Amino acid sequence: DQKYRKQIHETLKKFNDDSKEMQDLWKITLQNDSINLLKVKKILDERGWVGKDKVGAQANSTLFLVIQHSDLETQKKYLPMMKEAVKNGNADSGSLALLIDRIEIREGRKQIYGSQIGINPNTKTEYVLPVIDPDNVDKRRTEVGLGSMSDYVKNWNLIWDVEKYKSDLRELEKLNK
């Protein structure tokens, strides 16, 4: 799941988003996503969410990543299964938080854990997609084993300033509609 996604960031440093290089890379990524999803759905439908104890941490993480990068209906279908797996210690609560955020954003709601990043179409800059109660996002992140927002957003060369975020939130919400 991650092989070609890791190349996207580096490719974007050399080529713009609508270049042939990026289009080719996304085509390969989406083809692999389709193949991976068929395999993961078969596993989940036949065996349920197989935990780290049975398949190892990397394979368990792969189950999540493939679902995380699938269509909304698939995400919603397997969300209850993943919730149950987290409850039973067979999946990571931080990964579940990312899946929940992805679904919330895709359904037009604010995210809970601040894990989803968008690109402002006007400025071409990245930003944290709308978050409910930004004052307490770090508390929620800690509860599921995620690091602080300040550390997380450094991955996109962003700075987490909750007061500025709150003042910008109305504008950010408009971008996400």
Disulfide bonds with the S-S distance in Angstrom:
none
